[in-house]
Amino acid sequence: MAPGQTKPPLKVLLCSPRGFCAGVVRAIESVERALDRYGAPVYVRHEIVHNRYVVDSLRAKGAIFVEELNEVPDNGAPVIFSAHGVPRAVPEEAGRRNMLALDATCPLVTKVHREAEIHHKRGREIVLIGHAGHPEVVGTMGQLPAGAITLVEDIADVDSFVPRDENNLAFVTQTTLSVADTATMVERLKSRFPNIVGPHKEDICYATTNRQEAVLRVAPQVDAMVVVGSPNSSNSQRLKEVAMRAGCSKASLVDRASQIDWNIYGNITSLGVTAGASAPEVLVEEILDAFAERYELRVETVSAAVEDMFFPLPRALRETEAAE
């Protein structure tokens, strides 16, 4: 900006809650605590959470990220399973190799795994609402034998699904989906199969629900929306989609301030800002600083919920802590 030139005013509505959820905090702290206790390297199967900044920060501290256990040497170093959960075969392999395995799976993902197991034991065919290839979906489907779970990604999949016994069905969902989209699919499932059994409490996690609700409140009030998060983060992608559907056509997902396309914003007078559940607050501050260089900011917080959820670390790390 040229010297003496005044910056245009910009009203910023900051979504709350935003950023880290309890499961992400637990997963990141698991890696950091393991590095403190055992020293580097600590191996992590898959990105501990889907955020480039977080992964790069842990890598700099001595974490080594791998996609499969065959990339981990038998040298006694700990291996941590990511927050998204893993197929049952993974801890079984770790056990066969006598690895020091630490499970940082989010407890709300583990809840879905247990639900699926119970349905399977009761002889029900299971429908999983989710996104193919997402590690959480791979992990959930990997809890049971092949064929026990059928994945449906959209209404068309629901409509084409042919069960073995329509009176002996259950459904579970990925935890990071669009609340509205999932509700539509659940309605269609229940319409087609009135006796289908669902979870006692919905599987979409509190953090996903709360962040989407905050965006729903903010998006109709602003000219543009920035979602801070990585492109491989399901819950971050859903926040962008929710913003656009709520009437904010200029919604973008960015990892860092350097990715902002300033051509999008131009003469906007209002901006919404949120962050996916795996994006740290430091990146939100970085985004706000970048806008503050170009606009005179007036920041207000719009709150949809108060979060006080806490998940304890994996038992092995807690026991180590208690012993000290």
C-alpha positions as CSV (number, residue, x, y, z in Angstrom):
1,M,0.0,0.0,0.0
2,A,1.4,3.4,-1.0
3,P,2.6,5.8,1.8
4,G,-0.3,7.9,3.1
5,Q,-2.9,5.9,1.5
6,T,-5.7,4.9,3.9
7,K,-6.8,1.3,4.1
8,P,-10.4,0.5,3.4
9,P,-12.5,-0.7,6.4
10,L,-13.2,-4.4,6.7
11,K,-15.6,-6.0,9.2
12,V,-14.3,-9.5,10.2
13,L,-16.7,-12.0,11.7
14,L,-14.6,-14.6,13.4
15,C,-16.3,-18.0,13.8
16,S,-16.3,-19.6,17.2
17,P,-15.6,-22.4,17.8
18,R,-12.9,-22.9,15.2
19,G,-9.6,-24.7,14.9
20,F,-8.3,-27.5,17.1
21,C,-10.8,-30.0,18.5
22,A,-10.1,-32.2,21.5
23,G,-9.2,-35.2,19.3
24,V,-6.6,-33.2,17.4
25,V,-5.1,-31.8,20.6
26,R,-4.8,-35.3,22.0
27,A,-3.2,-36.6,18.8
28,I,-0.6,-33.8,18.5
29,E,0.2,-34.0,22.2
30,S,0.6,-37.8,21.9
31,V,3.4,-37.2,19.3
32,E,5.0,-34.5,21.4
33,R,4.9,-36.5,24.6
34,A,6.3,-39.6,22.8
35,L,9.2,-37.4,21.5
36,D,9.8,-36.1,25.0
37,R,9.7,-39.6,26.6
38,Y,11.4,-41.7,24.0
39,G,13.4,-39.3,22.0
40,A,13.5,-39.0,18.2
41,P,12.7,-40.6,16.0
42,V,9.0,-41.3,16.7
43,Y,7.2,-42.9,13.7
44,V,3.7,-41.8,12.8
45,R,1.5,-43.9,10.5
46,H,-0.2,-41.4,8.2
47,E,-0.3,-37.7,8.9
48,I,-1.2,-37.4,12.6
49,V,-3.9,-34.8,11.6
50,H,-4.6,-33.4,8.2
51,N,-2.7,-30.1,8.4
52,R,0.6,-29.3,6.6
53,Y,1.8,-26.8,9.2
54,V,1.2,-29.2,12.1
55,V,2.9,-32.2,10.2
56,D,5.9,-30.0,9.2
57,S,6.3,-28.8,12.8
58,L,6.3,-32.3,14.3
59,R,8.6,-33.5,11.5
60,A,11.1,-30.8,12.6
61,K,10.9,-32.1,16.1
62,G,11.8,-35.7,15.1
63,A,8.6,-37.3,13.9
64,I,8.8,-39.5,10.8
65,F,5.6,-39.9,8.9
66,V,5.0,-43.1,7.0
67,E,2.0,-44.6,5.2
68,E,2.5,-48.2,6.2
69,L,4.2,-50.1,9.0
70,N,6.6,-51.8,6.6
71,E,8.3,-48.5,6.4
72,V,9.1,-48.6,10.1
73,P,12.4,-50.3,11.1
74,D,12.5,-52.8,14.0
75,N,14.6,-50.5,16.1
76,G,12.3,-50.1,19.1
77,A,11.1,-46.6,18.2
78,P,7.5,-45.9,19.0
79,V,4.9,-45.8,16.2
80,I,1.8,-43.7,16.6
81,F,-1.5,-44.3,14.8
82,S,-3.1,-41.1,13.5
83,A,-6.3,-39.5,14.8
84,H,-8.3,-40.9,11.9
85,G,-8.0,-44.5,13.1
86,V,-6.6,-47.5,11.4
87,P,-7.8,-50.9,10.1
88,R,-7.7,-53.7,12.7
89,A,-4.8,-55.3,10.7
90,V,-2.5,-52.5,11.6
91,P,-2.3,-52.9,15.4
92,E,-2.2,-56.7,14.8
93,E,0.9,-56.3,12.6
94,A,2.4,-54.0,15.2
95,G,1.8,-56.6,17.9
96,R,3.4,-59.4,15.8
97,R,6.5,-57.2,15.4
98,N,6.5,-56.3,19.1
99,M,6.4,-52.6,18.3
100,L,5.8,-49.9,20.9
101,A,2.5,-48.8,19.3
102,L,0.5,-45.8,20.6
103,D,-3.0,-45.3,19.4
104,A,-3.9,-41.6,18.9
105,T,-7.3,-42.4,17.2
106,C,-9.9,-39.9,18.2
107,P,-12.2,-41.4,20.8
108,L,-15.2,-40.3,18.7
109,V,-13.8,-42.3,15.7
110,T,-13.3,-45.3,18.0
111,K,-16.9,-44.9,19.1
112,V,-17.9,-45.5,15.4
113,H,-15.6,-48.5,15.2
114,R,-17.3,-50.0,18.3
115,E,-20.8,-49.3,16.9
116,A,-19.9,-51.2,13.7
117,E,-18.5,-54.1,15.7
118,I,-21.7,-54.4,17.8
119,H,-23.9,-54.3,14.7
120,H,-21.8,-57.0,13.0
121,K,-22.0,-59.2,16.1
122,R,-25.8,-58.9,16.0
123,G,-25.8,-60.0,12.4
124,R,-26.6,-56.7,10.8
125,E,-25.3,-55.6,7.4
126,I,-23.8,-52.1,7.8
127,V,-24.0,-49.0,5.6
128,L,-21.2,-46.5,6.1
129,I,-21.9,-42.9,5.0
130,G,-18.5,-41.4,4.1
131,H,-15.9,-40.5,1.5
132,A,-14.0,-43.3,-0.3
133,G,-10.3,-43.3,0.4
134,H,-10.4,-41.1,3.4
135,P,-8.3,-42.7,6.2
136,E,-11.1,-42.6,8.6
137,V,-13.3,-44.6,6.2
138,V,-10.5,-47.0,5.5
139,G,-10.0,-47.5,9.2
140,T,-13.7,-48.1,9.9
141,M,-14.2,-50.5,7.1
142,G,-11.1,-52.3,8.2
143,Q,-12.6,-53.1,11.6
144,L,-14.7,-55.9,10.0
145,P,-14.3,-58.6,7.4
146,A,-14.6,-57.6,3.7
147,G,-18.2,-57.3,2.7
148,A,-19.6,-56.5,6.2
149,I,-19.7,-52.8,5.5
150,T,-21.0,-51.1,2.3
151,L,-19.8,-47.5,1.7
152,V,-22.3,-44.9,0.3
153,E,-21.1,-41.5,-0.7
154,D,-24.2,-39.8,-2.0
155,I,-27.9,-40.2,-2.6
156,A,-27.3,-42.1,-5.8
157,D,-25.3,-44.7,-3.8
158,V,-28.2,-45.0,-1.3
159,D,-30.7,-45.4,-4.0
160,S,-28.7,-48.2,-5.8
161,F,-27.8,-50.1,-2.6
162,V,-29.3,-53.6,-2.5
163,P,-29.1,-55.2,1.0
164,R,-29.0,-58.9,1.7
165,D,-31.9,-58.4,4.2
166,E,-33.5,-55.0,4.3
167,N,-34.9,-55.8,7.8
168,N,-31.4,-56.4,9.2
169,L,-29.5,-53.2,8.5
170,A,-27.6,-50.6,10.4
171,F,-25.8,-47.4,9.5
172,V,-22.8,-45.5,10.8
173,T,-21.1,-42.3,9.4
174,Q,-17.7,-40.7,9.1
175,T,-17.3,-38.1,11.8
176,T,-16.3,-35.1,9.6
177,L,-19.2,-34.9,7.1
178,S,-21.5,-32.2,6.1
179,V,-24.3,-32.2,8.7
180,A,-27.0,-31.3,6.2
181,D,-25.8,-33.7,3.5
182,T,-25.6,-36.6,5.9
183,A,-29.1,-35.8,7.3
184,T,-30.5,-36.0,3.8
185,M,-28.8,-39.4,3.2
186,V,-30.0,-40.7,6.5
187,E,-33.5,-39.7,5.7
188,R,-33.3,-41.5,2.4
189,L,-31.9,-44.6,4.0
190,K,-34.8,-44.6,6.6
191,S,-37.3,-44.0,3.9
192,R,-36.1,-47.0,1.9
193,F,-35.4,-49.2,4.9
194,P,-37.7,-48.2,7.8
195,N,-36.2,-50.8,10.1
196,I,-32.6,-49.7,9.7
197,V,-30.8,-49.1,13.0
198,G,-28.8,-45.9,13.6
199,P,-26.5,-44.7,16.3
200,H,-27.9,-43.7,19.7
201,K,-26.1,-40.4,19.2
202,E,-25.1,-39.2,15.8
203,D,-21.6,-40.1,14.6
204,I,-20.7,-36.7,13.1
205,C,-18.6,-35.3,15.9
206,Y,-19.4,-32.3,18.1
207,A,-16.5,-30.3,16.6
208,T,-17.6,-30.8,13.0
209,T,-21.2,-29.9,13.9
210,N,-20.3,-26.8,15.9
211,R,-17.9,-25.4,13.3
212,Q,-20.4,-25.8,10.6
213,E,-23.1,-24.1,12.7
214,A,-20.8,-21.1,13.2
215,V,-20.2,-20.9,9.5
216,L,-24.0,-21.1,8.8
217,R,-24.5,-18.1,11.1
218,V,-21.6,-16.0,9.6
219,A,-21.7,-16.9,5.8
220,P,-25.0,-15.1,5.0
221,Q,-23.7,-11.9,6.6
222,V,-20.3,-11.5,4.7
223,D,-19.0,-10.8,1.3
224,A,-16.3,-13.5,1.5
225,M,-15.2,-16.3,3.7
226,V,-11.8,-17.8,4.4
227,V,-11.5,-21.3,5.8
228,V,-8.1,-22.0,7.3
229,G,-7.2,-25.6,6.6
230,S,-5.4,-28.1,4.4
231,P,-7.0,-29.4,1.2
232,N,-6.9,-33.0,2.5
233,S,-8.8,-32.1,5.6
234,S,-12.4,-33.4,5.2
235,N,-13.9,-31.2,7.9
236,S,-12.1,-28.1,6.4
237,Q,-13.5,-28.9,2.9
238,R,-17.0,-29.2,4.4
239,L,-16.7,-25.8,6.0
240,K,-16.0,-24.2,2.6
241,E,-19.0,-26.1,1.1
242,V,-21.3,-25.0,3.9
243,A,-20.3,-21.4,3.5
244,M,-21.0,-21.4,-0.2
245,R,-24.3,-23.1,0.2
246,A,-25.3,-20.6,2.9
247,G,-24.9,-17.8,0.3
248,C,-21.2,-16.8,0.4
249,S,-20.0,-17.4,-3.1
250,K,-16.5,-16.1,-2.4
251,A,-15.4,-18.9,0.0
252,S,-11.8,-20.2,-0.1
253,L,-9.8,-22.8,1.7
254,V,-6.2,-21.8,2.4
255,D,-3.3,-23.4,4.3
256,R,-1.4,-20.2,4.9
257,A,-1.6,-16.5,4.2
258,S,0.7,-16.9,1.2
259,Q,-2.0,-18.9,-0.6
260,I,-4.6,-16.0,-0.4
261,D,-5.7,-14.9,-3.9
262,W,-6.2,-11.2,-3.3
263,N,-8.0,-10.9,-6.6
264,I,-11.0,-12.6,-5.0
265,Y,-11.5,-9.9,-2.4
266,G,-11.1,-6.5,-4.0
267,N,-13.8,-4.2,-2.6
268,I,-15.3,-6.4,0.1
269,T,-16.5,-4.7,3.2
270,S,-17.1,-7.9,5.3
271,L,-15.2,-11.2,5.8
272,G,-15.9,-14.4,7.7
273,V,-13.0,-16.4,9.0
274,T,-13.0,-19.9,10.4
275,A,-10.6,-22.8,10.7
276,G,-10.9,-26.6,10.3
277,A,-10.5,-28.8,13.4
278,S,-6.9,-29.6,12.5
279,A,-5.8,-26.0,11.9
280,P,-3.9,-24.2,14.6
281,E,-4.9,-20.7,15.8
282,V,-1.5,-19.3,14.8
283,L,-2.5,-19.7,11.2
284,V,-5.8,-17.9,11.8
285,E,-3.7,-15.0,13.3
286,E,-1.4,-15.1,10.3
287,I,-4.4,-14.8,7.9
288,L,-5.8,-11.9,10.0
289,D,-2.4,-10.2,9.9
290,A,-2.3,-10.5,6.1
291,F,-5.7,-8.8,5.8
292,A,-4.7,-6.2,8.3
293,E,-1.9,-5.1,6.0
294,R,-4.5,-4.2,3.3
295,Y,-7.6,-3.3,5.3
296,E,-8.5,-1.6,8.5
297,L,-10.0,-4.5,10.5
298,R,-12.9,-4.5,12.9
299,V,-13.1,-8.0,14.4
300,E,-16.2,-9.5,16.0
301,T,-16.6,-13.0,17.2
302,V,-19.8,-15.0,16.4
303,S,-20.2,-17.9,18.7
304,A,-22.3,-21.0,18.0
305,A,-21.3,-23.1,21.0
306,V,-18.9,-23.3,23.9
307,E,-16.6,-26.3,23.8
308,D,-15.0,-27.8,26.9
309,M,-14.3,-31.3,25.6
310,F,-11.1,-33.1,26.8
311,F,-9.7,-36.5,25.9
312,P,-6.9,-38.0,28.0
313,L,-3.7,-39.1,26.3
314,P,-3.3,-42.8,25.3
315,R,-2.8,-44.9,28.5
316,A,0.9,-45.7,27.8
317,L,1.8,-42.0,27.7
318,R,-0.3,-41.3,30.8
319,E,1.3,-44.2,32.7
320,T,4.8,-42.9,31.8
321,E,3.8,-39.5,33.0
322,A,2.5,-40.8,36.3
323,A,5.6,-42.8,36.9
324,E,7.9,-39.8,36.8
